[in-house]
Amino acid sequence: MAESSPDESDAARMMLEPDAIHEGNGGPSIDCPQCGATNTLVSIVEEGRCTGVLDDDAAEVESEDEQLQQGGCGAKLSLELVWAA
């Protein structure tokens, strides 16, 4: 279980279609909606954020530890499993 999740009021939700999930060396992965970087499902669960890198224009935004000190995306990501009985 993740330590923290995005605040419900600040979060944007999206439903993924089956073709949004890619199979790579690290296992199943999806693209970050903010920067487009590929993140494995395991890294999203473990890290709770995108590990991709933003381009120079987007990296100018401050906060989130100065965009992870190196222009990293750092978008907060989480997965939610929903089922109907």
PyMOL Python script that loads the backbone (N, CA, C, O; Angstrom):
from pymol import cmd

cmd.read_pdbstr("""\
ATOM      1  N   MET A   1       0.836  -1.174   0.000  1.00  0.00           N
ATOM      2  CA  MET A   1       0.000   0.000   0.000  1.00  0.00           C
ATOM      3  C   MET A   1       0.883   1.239   0.000  1.00  0.00           C
ATOM      4  O   MET A   1       1.877   1.286   0.724  1.00  0.00           O
ATOM      5  N   ALA A   2       0.542   2.229  -0.788  1.00  0.00           N
ATOM      6  CA  ALA A   2       1.354   3.433  -0.910  1.00  0.00           C
ATOM      7  C   ALA A   2       1.273   4.266   0.364  1.00  0.00           C
ATOM      8  O   ALA A   2       0.249   4.286   1.046  1.00  0.00           O
ATOM      9  N   GLU A   3       2.384   4.961   0.675  1.00  0.00           N
ATOM     10  CA  GLU A   3       2.427   5.798   1.867  1.00  0.00           C
ATOM     11  C   GLU A   3       1.467   6.973   1.758  1.00  0.00           C
ATOM     12  O   GLU A   3       0.753   7.290   2.709  1.00  0.00           O
ATOM     13  N   SER A   4       1.453   7.610   0.609  1.00  0.00           N
ATOM     14  CA  SER A   4       0.569   8.756   0.433  1.00  0.00           C
ATOM     15  C   SER A   4      -0.031   8.703  -0.962  1.00  0.00           C
ATOM     16  O   SER A   4       0.571   8.170  -1.894  1.00  0.00           O
ATOM     17  N   SER A   5      -1.207   9.255  -1.088  1.00  0.00           N
ATOM     18  CA  SER A   5      -1.855   9.317  -2.387  1.00  0.00           C
ATOM     19  C   SER A   5      -2.228  10.764  -2.658  1.00  0.00           C
ATOM     20  O   SER A   5      -2.346  11.559  -1.726  1.00  0.00           O
ATOM     21  N   PRO A   6      -2.416  11.116  -3.931  1.00  0.00           N
ATOM     22  CA  PRO A   6      -2.779  12.492  -4.228  1.00  0.00           C
ATOM     23  C   PRO A   6      -4.083  12.873  -3.541  1.00  0.00           C
ATOM     24  O   PRO A   6      -4.975  12.042  -3.368  1.00  0.00           O
ATOM     25  N   ASP A   7      -4.181  14.140  -3.153  1.00  0.00           N
ATOM     26  CA  ASP A   7      -5.409  14.647  -2.560  1.00  0.00           C
ATOM     27  C   ASP A   7      -6.529  14.492  -3.574  1.00  0.00           C
ATOM     28  O   ASP A   7      -6.372  14.863  -4.738  1.00  0.00           O
ATOM     29  N   GLU A   8      -7.662  13.945  -3.138  1.00  0.00           N
ATOM     30  CA  GLU A   8      -8.786  13.692  -4.033  1.00  0.00           C
ATOM     31  C   GLU A   8      -9.208  14.934  -4.799  1.00  0.00           C
ATOM     32  O   GLU A   8      -9.559  14.832  -5.974  1.00  0.00           O
ATOM     33  N   SER A   9      -9.186  16.113  -4.165  1.00  0.00           N
ATOM     34  CA  SER A   9      -9.648  17.324  -4.826  1.00  0.00           C
ATOM     35  C   SER A   9      -8.655  17.823  -5.881  1.00  0.00           C
ATOM     36  O   SER A   9      -9.051  18.523  -6.813  1.00  0.00           O
ATOM     37  N   ASP A  10      -7.390  17.477  -5.750  1.00  0.00           N
ATOM     38  CA  ASP A  10      -6.369  17.934  -6.691  1.00  0.00           C
ATOM     39  C   ASP A  10      -6.086  16.924  -7.794  1.00  0.00           C
ATOM     40  O   ASP A  10      -5.406  17.252  -8.767  1.00  0.00           O
ATOM     41  N   ALA A  11      -6.586  15.724  -7.664  1.00  0.00           N
ATOM     42  CA  ALA A  11      -6.233  14.654  -8.589  1.00  0.00           C
ATOM     43  C   ALA A  11      -7.116  14.653  -9.828  1.00  0.00           C
ATOM     44  O   ALA A  11      -8.298  14.993  -9.772  1.00  0.00           O
ATOM     45  N   ALA A  12      -6.525  14.269 -10.927  1.00  0.00           N
ATOM     46  CA  ALA A  12      -7.266  14.034 -12.169  1.00  0.00           C
ATOM     47  C   ALA A  12      -7.268  12.528 -12.387  1.00  0.00           C
ATOM     48  O   ALA A  12      -6.242  11.867 -12.228  1.00  0.00           O
ATOM     49  N   ARG A  13      -8.403  12.004 -12.745  1.00  0.00           N
ATOM     50  CA  ARG A  13      -8.498  10.561 -12.955  1.00  0.00           C
ATOM     51  C   ARG A  13      -8.662  10.259 -14.431  1.00  0.00           C
ATOM     52  O   ARG A  13      -9.248  11.042 -15.179  1.00  0.00           O
ATOM     53  N   MET A  14      -8.145   9.131 -14.835  1.00  0.00           N
ATOM     54  CA  MET A  14      -8.334   8.681 -16.198  1.00  0.00           C
ATOM     55  C   MET A  14      -8.453   7.174 -16.217  1.00  0.00           C
ATOM     56  O   MET A  14      -7.781   6.471 -15.463  1.00  0.00           O
ATOM     57  N   MET A  15      -9.308   6.693 -17.080  1.00  0.00           N
ATOM     58  CA  MET A  15      -9.457   5.257 -17.243  1.00  0.00           C
ATOM     59  C   MET A  15      -8.565   4.833 -18.403  1.00  0.00           C
ATOM     60  O   MET A  15      -8.550   5.474 -19.453  1.00  0.00           O
ATOM     61  N   LEU A  16      -7.837   3.767 -18.207  1.00  0.00           N
ATOM     62  CA  LEU A  16      -6.919   3.290 -19.232  1.00  0.00           C
ATOM     63  C   LEU A  16      -7.577   2.212 -20.074  1.00  0.00           C
ATOM     64  O   LEU A  16      -8.240   1.314 -19.554  1.00  0.00           O
ATOM     65  N   GLU A  17      -7.391   2.311 -21.347  1.00  0.00           N
ATOM     66  CA  GLU A  17      -7.814   1.271 -22.274  1.00  0.00           C
ATOM     67  C   GLU A  17      -6.716   0.204 -22.303  1.00  0.00           C
ATOM     68  O   GLU A  17      -5.573   0.491 -21.948  1.00  0.00           O
ATOM     69  N   PRO A  18      -7.040  -1.000 -22.714  1.00  0.00           N
ATOM     70  CA  PRO A  18      -6.021  -2.062 -22.750  1.00  0.00           C
ATOM     71  C   PRO A  18      -4.789  -1.695 -23.577  1.00  0.00           C
ATOM     72  O   PRO A  18      -3.683  -2.119 -23.239  1.00  0.00           O
ATOM     73  N   ASP A  19      -4.948  -0.921 -24.647  1.00  0.00           N
ATOM     74  CA  ASP A  19      -3.793  -0.576 -25.465  1.00  0.00           C
ATOM     75  C   ASP A  19      -2.920   0.513 -24.843  1.00  0.00           C
ATOM     76  O   ASP A  19      -1.875   0.842 -25.405  1.00  0.00           O
ATOM     77  N   ALA A  20      -3.311   1.078 -23.708  1.00  0.00           N
ATOM     78  CA  ALA A  20      -2.491   2.071 -23.010  1.00  0.00           C
ATOM     79  C   ALA A  20      -1.383   1.415 -22.200  1.00  0.00           C
ATOM     80  O   ALA A  20      -0.427   2.078 -21.799  1.00  0.00           O
ATOM     81  N   ILE A  21      -1.507   0.127 -21.962  1.00  0.00           N
ATOM     82  CA  ILE A  21      -0.504  -0.608 -21.184  1.00  0.00           C
ATOM     83  C   ILE A  21       0.490  -1.234 -22.149  1.00  0.00           C
ATOM     84  O   ILE A  21       0.113  -2.001 -23.035  1.00  0.00           O
ATOM     85  N   HIS A  22       1.765  -0.900 -21.970  1.00  0.00           N
ATOM     86  CA  HIS A  22       2.849  -1.411 -22.808  1.00  0.00           C
ATOM     87  C   HIS A  22       3.587  -2.508 -22.053  1.00  0.00           C
ATOM     88  O   HIS A  22       3.635  -2.494 -20.823  1.00  0.00           O
ATOM     89  N   GLU A  23       4.150  -3.441 -22.771  1.00  0.00           N
ATOM     90  CA  GLU A  23       4.978  -4.483 -22.158  1.00  0.00           C
ATOM     91  C   GLU A  23       6.428  -4.166 -22.502  1.00  0.00           C
ATOM     92  O   GLU A  23       6.799  -4.114 -23.674  1.00  0.00           O
ATOM     93  N   GLY A  24       7.246  -3.954 -21.472  1.00  0.00           N
ATOM     94  CA  GLY A  24       8.648  -3.624 -21.698  1.00  0.00           C
ATOM     95  C   GLY A  24       9.556  -4.510 -20.873  1.00  0.00           C
ATOM     96  O   GLY A  24       9.112  -5.502 -20.293  1.00  0.00           O
ATOM     97  N   ASN A  25      10.830  -4.152 -20.820  1.00  0.00           N
ATOM     98  CA  ASN A  25      11.813  -4.929 -20.065  1.00  0.00           C
ATOM     99  C   ASN A  25      11.486  -4.977 -18.580  1.00  0.00           C
ATOM    100  O   ASN A  25      11.713  -5.995 -17.925  1.00  0.00           O
ATOM    101  N   GLY A  26      10.954  -3.879 -18.044  1.00  0.00           N
ATOM    102  CA  GLY A  26      10.645  -3.805 -16.624  1.00  0.00           C
ATOM    103  C   GLY A  26       9.259  -4.316 -16.278  1.00  0.00           C
ATOM    104  O   GLY A  26       8.852  -4.251 -15.118  1.00  0.00           O
ATOM    105  N   GLY A  27       8.530  -4.821 -17.256  1.00  0.00           N
ATOM    106  CA  GLY A  27       7.185  -5.307 -17.021  1.00  0.00           C
ATOM    107  C   GLY A  27       6.161  -4.364 -17.619  1.00  0.00           C
ATOM    108  O   GLY A  27       6.510  -3.485 -18.408  1.00  0.00           O
ATOM    109  N   PRO A  28       4.901  -4.536 -17.253  1.00  0.00           N
ATOM    110  CA  PRO A  28       3.848  -3.674 -17.790  1.00  0.00           C
ATOM    111  C   PRO A  28       4.089  -2.217 -17.405  1.00  0.00           C
ATOM    112  O   PRO A  28       4.490  -1.926 -16.278  1.00  0.00           O
ATOM    113  N   SER A  29       3.844  -1.307 -18.340  1.00  0.00           N
ATOM    114  CA  SER A  29       4.086   0.106 -18.074  1.00  0.00           C
ATOM    115  C   SER A  29       3.049   0.969 -18.791  1.00  0.00           C
ATOM    116  O   SER A  29       2.372   0.524 -19.718  1.00  0.00           O
ATOM    117  N   ILE A  30       2.948   2.215 -18.335  1.00  0.00           N
ATOM    118  CA  ILE A  30       2.063   3.196 -18.960  1.00  0.00           C
ATOM    119  C   ILE A  30       2.835   4.496 -19.136  1.00  0.00           C
ATOM    120  O   ILE A  30       3.871   4.709 -18.506  1.00  0.00           O
ATOM    121  N   ASP A  31       2.316   5.364 -20.004  1.00  0.00           N
ATOM    122  CA  ASP A  31       2.951   6.654 -20.244  1.00  0.00           C
ATOM    123  C   ASP A  31       2.403   7.691 -19.275  1.00  0.00           C
ATOM    124  O   ASP A  31       1.206   7.712 -18.990  1.00  0.00           O
ATOM    125  N   CYS A  32       3.277   8.546 -18.773  1.00  0.00           N
ATOM    126  CA  CYS A  32       2.876   9.617 -17.865  1.00  0.00           C
ATOM    127  C   CYS A  32       2.005  10.611 -18.623  1.00  0.00           C
ATOM    128  O   CYS A  32       2.376  11.042 -19.715  1.00  0.00           O
ATOM    129  N   PRO A  33       0.855  10.983 -18.065  1.00  0.00           N
ATOM    130  CA  PRO A  33       0.006  11.954 -18.746  1.00  0.00           C
ATOM    131  C   PRO A  33       0.598  13.366 -18.782  1.00  0.00           C
ATOM    132  O   PRO A  33       0.163  14.190 -19.588  1.00  0.00           O
ATOM    133  N   GLN A  34       1.575  13.659 -17.931  1.00  0.00           N
ATOM    134  CA  GLN A  34       2.182  14.991 -17.905  1.00  0.00           C
ATOM    135  C   GLN A  34       3.332  15.121 -18.890  1.00  0.00           C
ATOM    136  O   GLN A  34       3.378  16.084 -19.654  1.00  0.00           O
ATOM    137  N   CYS A  35       4.263  14.169 -18.888  1.00  0.00           N
ATOM    138  CA  CYS A  35       5.451  14.317 -19.728  1.00  0.00           C
ATOM    139  C   CYS A  35       5.577  13.257 -20.811  1.00  0.00           C
ATOM    140  O   CYS A  35       6.383  13.408 -21.729  1.00  0.00           O
ATOM    141  N   GLY A  36       4.792  12.185 -20.720  1.00  0.00           N
ATOM    142  CA  GLY A  36       4.839  11.141 -21.737  1.00  0.00           C
ATOM    143  C   GLY A  36       5.880  10.063 -21.492  1.00  0.00           C
ATOM    144  O   GLY A  36       5.985   9.125 -22.282  1.00  0.00           O
ATOM    145  N   ALA A  37       6.651  10.174 -20.418  1.00  0.00           N
ATOM    146  CA  ALA A  37       7.666   9.167 -20.119  1.00  0.00           C
ATOM    147  C   ALA A  37       7.000   7.850 -19.749  1.00  0.00           C
ATOM    148  O   ALA A  37       5.924   7.836 -19.152  1.00  0.00           O
ATOM    149  N   THR A  38       7.641   6.753 -20.103  1.00  0.00           N
ATOM    150  CA  THR A  38       7.127   5.428 -19.783  1.00  0.00           C
ATOM    151  C   THR A  38       7.530   5.064 -18.365  1.00  0.00           C
ATOM    152  O   THR A  38       8.703   5.154 -18.003  1.00  0.00           O
ATOM    153  N   ASN A  39       6.540   4.645 -17.549  1.00  0.00           N
ATOM    154  CA  ASN A  39       6.766   4.235 -16.165  1.00  0.00           C
ATOM    155  C   ASN A  39       6.174   2.850 -15.968  1.00  0.00           C
ATOM    156  O   ASN A  39       5.044   2.587 -16.379  1.00  0.00           O
ATOM    157  N   THR A  40       6.938   1.963 -15.339  1.00  0.00           N
ATOM    158  CA  THR A  40       6.388   0.644 -15.061  1.00  0.00           C
ATOM    159  C   THR A  40       5.334   0.742 -13.968  1.00  0.00           C
ATOM    160  O   THR A  40       5.378   1.640 -13.127  1.00  0.00           O
ATOM    161  N   LEU A  41       4.399  -0.176 -13.989  1.00  0.00           N
ATOM    162  CA  LEU A  41       3.367  -0.185 -12.958  1.00  0.00           C
ATOM    163  C   LEU A  41       3.985  -0.372 -11.584  1.00  0.00           C
ATOM    164  O   LEU A  41       3.522   0.220 -10.608  1.00  0.00           O
ATOM    165  N   VAL A  42       5.024  -1.187 -11.499  1.00  0.00           N
ATOM    166  CA  VAL A  42       5.701  -1.410 -10.219  1.00  0.00           C
ATOM    167  C   VAL A  42       6.330  -0.113  -9.711  1.00  0.00           C
ATOM    168  O   VAL A  42       6.240   0.187  -8.520  1.00  0.00           O
ATOM    169  N   SER A  43       6.961   0.657 -10.590  1.00  0.00           N
ATOM    170  CA  SER A  43       7.591   1.906 -10.132  1.00  0.00           C
ATOM    171  C   SER A  43       6.542   2.925  -9.699  1.00  0.00           C
ATOM    172  O   SER A  43       6.789   3.713  -8.786  1.00  0.00           O
ATOM    173  N   ILE A  44       5.372   2.919 -10.341  1.00  0.00           N
ATOM    174  CA  ILE A  44       4.305   3.834  -9.922  1.00  0.00           C
ATOM    175  C   ILE A  44       3.835   3.475  -8.520  1.00  0.00           C
ATOM    176  O   ILE A  44       3.625   4.357  -7.687  1.00  0.00           O
ATOM    177  N   VAL A  45       3.671   2.189  -8.259  1.00  0.00           N
ATOM    178  CA  VAL A  45       3.226   1.754  -6.931  1.00  0.00           C
ATOM    179  C   VAL A  45       4.307   2.039  -5.883  1.00  0.00           C
ATOM    180  O   VAL A  45       3.997   2.511  -4.789  1.00  0.00           O
ATOM    181  N   GLU A  46       5.559   1.756  -6.207  1.00  0.00           N
ATOM    182  CA  GLU A  46       6.646   1.939  -5.242  1.00  0.00           C
ATOM    183  C   GLU A  46       7.021   3.400  -5.042  1.00  0.00           C
ATOM    184  O   GLU A  46       7.191   3.839  -3.904  1.00  0.00           O
ATOM    185  N   GLU A  47       7.155   4.166  -6.126  1.00  0.00           N
ATOM    186  CA  GLU A  47       7.615   5.548  -6.047  1.00  0.00           C
ATOM    187  C   GLU A  47       6.481   6.544  -5.829  1.00  0.00           C
ATOM    188  O   GLU A  47       6.649   7.534  -5.117  1.00  0.00           O
ATOM    189  N   GLY A  48       5.322   6.282  -6.444  1.00  0.00           N
ATOM    190  CA  GLY A  48       4.200   7.212  -6.340  1.00  0.00           C
ATOM    191  C   GLY A  48       4.360   8.458  -7.186  1.00  0.00           C
ATOM    192  O   GLY A  48       3.634   9.434  -6.996  1.00  0.00           O
ATOM    193  N   ARG A  49       5.305   8.437  -8.121  1.00  0.00           N
ATOM    194  CA  ARG A  49       5.532   9.583  -8.985  1.00  0.00           C
ATOM    195  C   ARG A  49       6.182   9.123 -10.282  1.00  0.00           C
ATOM    196  O   ARG A  49       6.689   8.006 -10.393  1.00  0.00           O
ATOM    197  N   CYS A  50       6.151  10.024 -11.259  1.00  0.00           N
ATOM    198  CA  CYS A  50       6.792   9.753 -12.543  1.00  0.00           C
ATOM    199  C   CYS A  50       8.298   9.865 -12.380  1.00  0.00           C
ATOM    200  O   CYS A  50       8.785  10.723 -11.644  1.00  0.00           O
ATOM    201  N   THR A  51       9.026   9.012 -13.055  1.00  0.00           N
ATOM    202  CA  THR A  51      10.487   9.067 -13.005  1.00  0.00           C
ATOM    203  C   THR A  51      11.073   9.637 -14.286  1.00  0.00           C
ATOM    204  O   THR A  51      12.281   9.560 -14.508  1.00  0.00           O
ATOM    205  N   GLY A  52      10.213  10.213 -15.137  1.00  0.00           N
ATOM    206  CA  GLY A  52      10.653  10.767 -16.412  1.00  0.00           C
ATOM    207  C   GLY A  52      11.283  12.140 -16.262  1.00  0.00           C
ATOM    208  O   GLY A  52      11.343  12.695 -15.165  1.00  0.00           O
ATOM    209  N   VAL A  53      11.750  12.677 -17.374  1.00  0.00           N
ATOM    210  CA  VAL A  53      12.406  13.981 -17.399  1.00  0.00           C
ATOM    211  C   VAL A  53      11.611  14.908 -18.293  1.00  0.00           C
ATOM    212  O   VAL A  53      11.242  14.539 -19.407  1.00  0.00           O
ATOM    213  N   LEU A  54      11.340  16.130 -17.802  1.00  0.00           N
ATOM    214  CA  LEU A  54      10.635  17.136 -18.584  1.00  0.00           C
ATOM    215  C   LEU A  54      11.604  17.866 -19.506  1.00  0.00           C
ATOM    216  O   LEU A  54      12.810  17.899 -19.260  1.00  0.00           O
ATOM    217  N   ASP A  55      11.058  18.449 -20.571  1.00  0.00           N
ATOM    218  CA  ASP A  55      11.897  19.280 -21.420  1.00  0.00           C
ATOM    219  C   ASP A  55      12.216  20.580 -20.681  1.00  0.00           C
ATOM    220  O   ASP A  55      11.645  20.847 -19.623  1.00  0.00           O
ATOM    221  N   ASP A  56      13.124  21.389 -21.233  1.00  0.00           N
ATOM    222  CA  ASP A  56      13.596  22.598 -20.549  1.00  0.00           C
ATOM    223  C   ASP A  56      12.479  23.575 -20.212  1.00  0.00           C
ATOM    224  O   ASP A  56      12.506  24.169 -19.133  1.00  0.00           O
ATOM    225  N   ASP A  57      11.495  23.767 -21.092  1.00  0.00           N
ATOM    226  CA  ASP A  57      10.412  24.709 -20.830  1.00  0.00           C
ATOM    227  C   ASP A  57       9.587  24.286 -19.628  1.00  0.00           C
ATOM    228  O   ASP A  57       9.270  25.120 -18.780  1.00  0.00           O
ATOM    229  N   ALA A  58       9.235  23.024 -19.534  1.00  0.00           N
ATOM    230  CA  ALA A  58       8.409  22.541 -18.434  1.00  0.00           C
ATOM    231  C   ALA A  58       9.207  22.436 -17.141  1.00  0.00           C
ATOM    232  O   ALA A  58       8.628  22.523 -16.059  1.00  0.00           O
ATOM    233  N   ALA A  59      10.509  22.252 -17.227  1.00  0.00           N
ATOM    234  CA  ALA A  59      11.341  22.090 -16.035  1.00  0.00           C
ATOM    235  C   ALA A  59      11.535  23.396 -15.282  1.00  0.00           C
ATOM    236  O   ALA A  59      12.024  23.373 -14.153  1.00  0.00           O
ATOM    237  N   GLU A  60      11.172  24.533 -15.862  1.00  0.00           N
ATOM    238  CA  GLU A  60      11.345  25.805 -15.189  1.00  0.00           C
ATOM    239  C   GLU A  60      10.399  25.986 -14.019  1.00  0.00           C
ATOM    240  O   GLU A  60      10.613  26.872 -13.191  1.00  0.00           O
ATOM    241  N   VAL A  61       9.361  25.175 -13.926  1.00  0.00           N
ATOM    242  CA  VAL A  61       8.394  25.268 -12.838  1.00  0.00           C
ATOM    243  C   VAL A  61       9.086  24.857 -11.550  1.00  0.00           C
ATOM    244  O   VAL A  61       9.727  23.808 -11.488  1.00  0.00           O
ATOM    245  N   GLU A  62       8.953  25.694 -10.513  1.00  0.00           N
ATOM    246  CA  GLU A  62       9.588  25.378  -9.242  1.00  0.00           C
ATOM    247  C   GLU A  62       8.651  24.573  -8.365  1.00  0.00           C
ATOM    248  O   GLU A  62       7.478  24.410  -8.698  1.00  0.00           O
ATOM    249  N   SER A  63       9.146  24.077  -7.267  1.00  0.00           N
ATOM    250  CA  SER A  63       8.470  23.271  -6.263  1.00  0.00           C
ATOM    251  C   SER A  63       8.705  21.800  -6.533  1.00  0.00           C
ATOM    252  O   SER A  63       9.490  21.430  -7.406  1.00  0.00           O
ATOM    253  N   GLU A  64       8.007  20.959  -5.765  1.00  0.00           N
ATOM    254  CA  GLU A  64       8.222  19.507  -5.806  1.00  0.00           C
ATOM    255  C   GLU A  64       9.721  19.227  -5.781  1.00  0.00           C
ATOM    256  O   GLU A  64      10.268  18.532  -6.638  1.00  0.00           O
ATOM    257  N   ASP A  65      10.373  19.809  -4.743  1.00  0.00           N
ATOM    258  CA  ASP A  65      11.818  19.683  -4.567  1.00  0.00           C
ATOM    259  C   ASP A  65      12.577  20.143  -5.799  1.00  0.00           C
ATOM    260  O   ASP A  65      13.465  19.457  -6.306  1.00  0.00           O
ATOM    261  N   GLU A  66      12.187  21.364  -6.279  1.00  0.00           N
ATOM    262  CA  GLU A  66      12.823  21.955  -7.467  1.00  0.00           C
ATOM    263  C   GLU A  66      12.810  20.967  -8.630  1.00  0.00           C
ATOM    264  O   GLU A  66      13.829  20.741  -9.284  1.00  0.00           O
ATOM    265  N   GLN A  67      11.627  20.379  -8.874  1.00  0.00           N
ATOM    266  CA  GLN A  67      11.422  19.397  -9.937  1.00  0.00           C
ATOM    267  C   GLN A  67      12.488  18.308  -9.862  1.00  0.00           C
ATOM    268  O   GLN A  67      13.125  17.954 -10.854  1.00  0.00           O
ATOM    269  N   LEU A  68      12.656  17.790  -8.642  1.00  0.00           N
ATOM    270  CA  LEU A  68      13.571  16.688  -8.361  1.00  0.00           C
ATOM    271  C   LEU A  68      15.021  17.026  -8.708  1.00  0.00           C
ATOM    272  O   LEU A  68      15.809  16.148  -9.061  1.00  0.00           O
ATOM    273  N   GLN A  69      15.361  18.318  -8.601  1.00  0.00           N
ATOM    274  CA  GLN A  69      16.715  18.843  -8.744  1.00  0.00           C
ATOM    275  C   GLN A  69      17.309  18.737 -10.143  1.00  0.00           C
ATOM    276  O   GLN A  69      18.306  19.409 -10.409  1.00  0.00           O
ATOM    277  N   GLN A  70      16.769  17.949 -11.038  1.00  0.00           N
ATOM    278  CA  GLN A  70      17.379  17.793 -12.356  1.00  0.00           C
ATOM    279  C   GLN A  70      16.366  17.878 -13.488  1.00  0.00           C
ATOM    280  O   GLN A  70      16.586  17.275 -14.539  1.00  0.00           O
ATOM    281  N   GLY A  71      15.274  18.596 -13.318  1.00  0.00           N
ATOM    282  CA  GLY A  71      14.300  18.707 -14.378  1.00  0.00           C
ATOM    283  C   GLY A  71      13.425  17.484 -14.506  1.00  0.00           C
ATOM    284  O   GLY A  71      12.779  17.284 -15.535  1.00  0.00           O
ATOM    285  N   GLY A  72      13.395  16.658 -13.468  1.00  0.00           N
ATOM    286  CA  GLY A  72      12.551  15.470 -13.511  1.00  0.00           C
ATOM    287  C   GLY A  72      11.086  15.845 -13.458  1.00  0.00           C
ATOM    288  O   GLY A  72      10.720  16.869 -12.882  1.00  0.00           O
ATOM    289  N   CYS A  73      10.267  15.035 -14.044  1.00  0.00           N
ATOM    290  CA  CYS A  73       8.834  15.315 -14.102  1.00  0.00           C
ATOM    291  C   CYS A  73       8.234  15.320 -12.700  1.00  0.00           C
ATOM    292  O   CYS A  73       7.729  16.350 -12.253  1.00  0.00           O
ATOM    293  N   GLY A  74       8.280  14.212 -12.014  1.00  0.00           N
ATOM    294  CA  GLY A  74       7.790  14.158 -10.646  1.00  0.00           C
ATOM    295  C   GLY A  74       6.288  14.213 -10.490  1.00  0.00           C
ATOM    296  O   GLY A  74       5.804  14.404  -9.374  1.00  0.00           O
ATOM    297  N   ALA A  75       5.519  14.051 -11.571  1.00  0.00           N
ATOM    298  CA  ALA A  75       4.059  14.032 -11.447  1.00  0.00           C
ATOM    299  C   ALA A  75       3.670  12.914 -10.488  1.00  0.00           C
ATOM    300  O   ALA A  75       4.180  11.798 -10.586  1.00  0.00           O
ATOM    301  N   LYS A  76       2.773  13.215  -9.571  1.00  0.00           N
ATOM    302  CA  LYS A  76       2.324  12.194  -8.627  1.00  0.00           C
ATOM    303  C   LYS A  76       1.371  11.253  -9.351  1.00  0.00           C
ATOM    304  O   LYS A  76       0.367  11.682  -9.919  1.00  0.00           O
ATOM    305  N   LEU A  77       1.696   9.981  -9.324  1.00  0.00           N
ATOM    306  CA  LEU A  77       0.903   8.961 -10.003  1.00  0.00           C
ATOM    307  C   LEU A  77       0.496   7.891  -9.009  1.00  0.00           C
ATOM    308  O   LEU A  77       1.253   7.566  -8.094  1.00  0.00           O
ATOM    309  N   SER A  78      -0.668   7.356  -9.181  1.00  0.00           N
ATOM    310  CA  SER A  78      -1.112   6.214  -8.372  1.00  0.00           C
ATOM    311  C   SER A  78      -2.061   5.383  -9.210  1.00  0.00           C
ATOM    312  O   SER A  78      -2.610   5.852 -10.207  1.00  0.00           O
ATOM    313  N   LEU A  79      -2.244   4.161  -8.798  1.00  0.00           N
ATOM    314  CA  LEU A  79      -3.139   3.242  -9.487  1.00  0.00           C
ATOM    315  C   LEU A  79      -4.275   2.881  -8.551  1.00  0.00           C
ATOM    316  O   LEU A  79      -4.085   2.757  -7.341  1.00  0.00           O
ATOM    317  N   GLU A  80      -5.441   2.716  -9.115  1.00  0.00           N
ATOM    318  CA  GLU A  80      -6.612   2.357  -8.329  1.00  0.00           C
ATOM    319  C   GLU A  80      -7.292   1.174  -9.012  1.00  0.00           C
ATOM    320  O   GLU A  80      -7.564   1.217 -10.212  1.00  0.00           O
ATOM    321  N   LEU A  81      -7.557   0.147  -8.268  1.00  0.00           N
ATOM    322  CA  LEU A  81      -8.254  -1.018  -8.796  1.00  0.00           C
ATOM    323  C   LEU A  81      -9.719  -0.905  -8.405  1.00  0.00           C
ATOM    324  O   LEU A  81     -10.047  -0.766  -7.226  1.00  0.00           O
ATOM    325  N   VAL A  82     -10.590  -0.966  -9.390  1.00  0.00           N
ATOM    326  CA  VAL A  82     -12.021  -0.838  -9.150  1.00  0.00           C
ATOM    327  C   VAL A  82     -12.700  -2.065  -9.753  1.00  0.00           C
ATOM    328  O   VAL A  82     -12.394  -2.478 -10.871  1.00  0.00           O
ATOM    329  N   TRP A  83     -13.612  -2.626  -9.000  1.00  0.00           N
ATOM    330  CA  TRP A  83     -14.353  -3.776  -9.519  1.00  0.00           C
ATOM    331  C   TRP A  83     -15.793  -3.679  -9.093  1.00  0.00           C
ATOM    332  O   TRP A  83     -16.128  -3.017  -8.111  1.00  0.00           O
ATOM    333  N   ALA A  84     -16.645  -4.352  -9.848  1.00  0.00           N
ATOM    334  CA  ALA A  84     -18.075  -4.381  -9.522  1.00  0.00           C
ATOM    335  C   ALA A  84     -18.446  -5.813  -9.200  1.00  0.00           C
ATOM    336  O   ALA A  84     -18.003  -6.752  -9.861  1.00  0.00           O
ATOM    337  N   ALA A  85     -19.263  -5.965  -8.176  1.00  0.00           N
ATOM    338  CA  ALA A  85     -19.670  -7.315  -7.767  1.00  0.00           C
ATOM    339  C   ALA A  85     -20.905  -7.746  -8.522  1.00  0.00           C
ATOM    340  O   ALA A  85     -21.399  -8.854  -8.314  1.00  0.00           O
TER     341      ALA A  85
END
""", "prot")
cmd.dss("prot")
cmd.show_as("cartoon", "prot")
cmd.util.cbc("prot")
cmd.orient("prot")
